[in-house]
Structures are given as C-alpha cells and as structure tokens.
Amino acid sequence: MRFYQTIVILRPDLDDAQTKENSEKIKGYLAKYNGEIVRMDNWGKKRLAYRIKKNRFGIYLNICHKLDGSQVDPLEKEFRIDESILKFLVIRLEADEFERICGQQSIFDETEKKPESDKEDDDKSVDKEEDELEDEAVEELS
C-alpha cells in the first residue's frame, strides 16, 4: 500500500448535508478499492483561480489515504464519472511526507479548542508584532 493525498473540488451549490453525503460517497469509493482513509478535511467553499465547468467557486476536500498503486486509475475513473466532482488531484507521497502532511492534528477540528491563557498570549504577541511594524513604518517615513 502506498500513501496518497487527494484534493477534490465539489460543486459550490451543494449544501452541508449534500457535501457530507458526497464525502461519504468518496469514502465508499476508497473502501471499494481497499483503500484506508487516514484523514479527511473539509476546507470549505473557496474561490477558484479560473472557471471550472462554469463555476467560480468550489468546495474543497483534502483526503489523506493509503491505497494500492494499481487501484489509483479505477479510483480516478470513479471521480471522473461523479457529476458532483468538478476537479480532483491524486498525489503519491513518501512515508515521511505523508507523516508530515497527514499525521498532524487537523487545524479544522472544532472539537479541540485552545485554552484561554494561550489565546491571550497569542493576542499579546500579535499586538507586539503590529507595534514593531508600525514603528518601522514611522522610521522609514521620517
């Protein structure tokens, strides 16, 4: 089994329930070809760099998975047939890249929140950086 990262762009007119349904369908495709999903993130609706099938926006899904190399072509064929998928990209990763990209905690995971004390420290460091940049700009103008 090899490691892969797949980015899928879904049609922008799908609501949350339909997006979840399509992500389940994608999980089904991977299960059909004996793949194992390690991580799946919904990046949400984003503006596309150019129109794809007359759409300016798309809903991005990031999927980290394991799959046999001979099963990638049939998986891509399933993606091409699915009308809710505008575009996709399957990238093979080495083990260390896979661990770096897919092994970390999802930044979109809402179940894990920062403690209040960490948030205050972050706010202070951001304010300090803004003050330093402001001082530099004033010095340049002088």
C-alpha positions in Angstrom: 0.0 0.0 0.0 1.2 3.5 -0.9 0.4 6.8 0.7 -1.6 9.4 -1.2 -3.1 12.9 -0.7 -6.2 13.6 -2.8 -7.7 17.1 -3.2 -11.3 17.0 -4.5 -13.3 20.1 -5.6 -17.0 19.7 -5.4 -19.7 21.8 -7.0 -20.4 25.0 -5.0 -24.2 24.7 -4.9 -24.1 21.7 -2.5 -25.3 22.4 1.0 -23.7 20.9 4.1 -25.8 17.7 4.0 -25.0 17.1 0.4 -21.3 17.8 1.0 -21.3 15.3 3.8 -23.2 12.8 1.5 -20.6 13.3 -1.2 -17.7 12.8 1.3 -19.3 9.5 2.3 -19.6 8.6 -1.3 -15.8 9.3 -1.7 -15.1 7.2 1.4 -17.2 4.4 -0.3 -15.0 4.7 -3.5 -11.9 4.2 -1.4 -13.4 1.3 0.5 -14.4 -0.3 -2.8 -10.7 -0.3 -3.9 -9.5 -1.5 -0.5 -8.2 2.0 0.5 -7.8 3.2 4.0 -8.6 6.8 4.9 -6.3 8.3 7.4 -7.7 11.8 7.5 -10.4 13.8 5.7 -10.7 17.6 5.9 -13.4 19.9 4.5 -11.7 23.1 3.6 -15.0 24.7 2.7 -16.0 26.9 -0.2 -13.2 28.8 -1.9 -12.8 30.9 -5.0 -11.2 29.1 -7.9 -8.3 30.6 -9.8 -10.3 30.1 -13.1 -13.7 28.9 -14.0 -14.2 25.1 -14.0 -17.4 23.9 -15.7 -18.9 27.4 -15.5 -18.2 27.7 -11.7 -16.2 30.4 -9.9 -16.3 28.6 -6.5 -15.8 25.1 -5.3 -15.9 23.1 -2.1 -12.5 21.6 -1.3 -12.0 18.3 0.4 -8.5 17.1 1.4 -8.1 13.4 1.8 -5.1 11.5 3.1 -5.3 7.8 2.4 -3.5 4.6 1.7 -4.2 2.7 -1.5 -2.6 0.0 -3.7 -0.9 1.6 -6.7 -2.9 -0.4 -9.2 -6.2 0.9 -7.8 -5.5 4.6 -8.4 -6.7 4.5 -12.0 -10.1 2.9 -11.2 -10.5 5.4 -8.3 -9.8 8.3 -10.7 -12.3 6.9 -13.1 -15.0 6.9 -10.4 -14.1 10.6 -9.7 -14.4 11.5 -13.4 -17.9 9.8 -13.6 -19.2 11.5 -10.5 -21.0 14.7 -11.6 -20.7 16.5 -8.2 -16.9 16.5 -8.5 -15.5 19.4 -10.6 -11.9 18.5 -10.3 -9.5 16.2 -8.4 -5.8 15.6 -7.9 -4.3 12.4 -6.5 -0.7 12.8 -5.3 1.6 10.0 -4.2 3.5 10.8 -1.0 6.6 9.2 0.5 6.2 8.0 4.1 7.9 11.0 5.7 5.9 13.4 3.6 2.7 11.6 4.5 3.5 11.8 8.2 4.3 15.5 8.0 1.2 16.4 5.9 -1.4 13.9 7.2 -0.1 12.9 10.7 -0.7 16.3 12.4 -3.9 17.3 14.1 -6.4 18.8 11.7 -6.5 22.6 12.0 -10.2 22.5 11.1 -11.0 20.2 14.0 -13.6 22.1 16.1 -13.6 19.6 19.0 -10.2 20.7 20.2 -10.1 24.4 21.4 -7.1 26.4 22.7 -7.1 27.2 26.4 -8.0 30.8 27.2 -4.5 31.6 28.5 -2.9 30.5 25.2 -5.3 32.8 23.3 -4.3 35.8 25.4 -0.6 35.1 24.9 -1.2 34.8 21.1 -3.1 38.2 21.1 -0.2 39.8 23.0 2.4 38.5 20.6 0.3 39.7 17.6 -0.1 43.2 19.2 3.6 43.3 19.8 4.4 42.4 16.2 2.0 45.0 14.9 3.6 47.7 17.1 7.0 46.8 15.8 5.9 47.0 12.2 4.2 50.3 12.9 7.4 51.7 14.5 9.4 50.6 11.4 7.0 52.3 9.1 7.2 55.5 11.0 11.0 55.4 11.0 11.1 54.9 7.2 8.8 57.9 6.7 11.0 60.1 8.9 
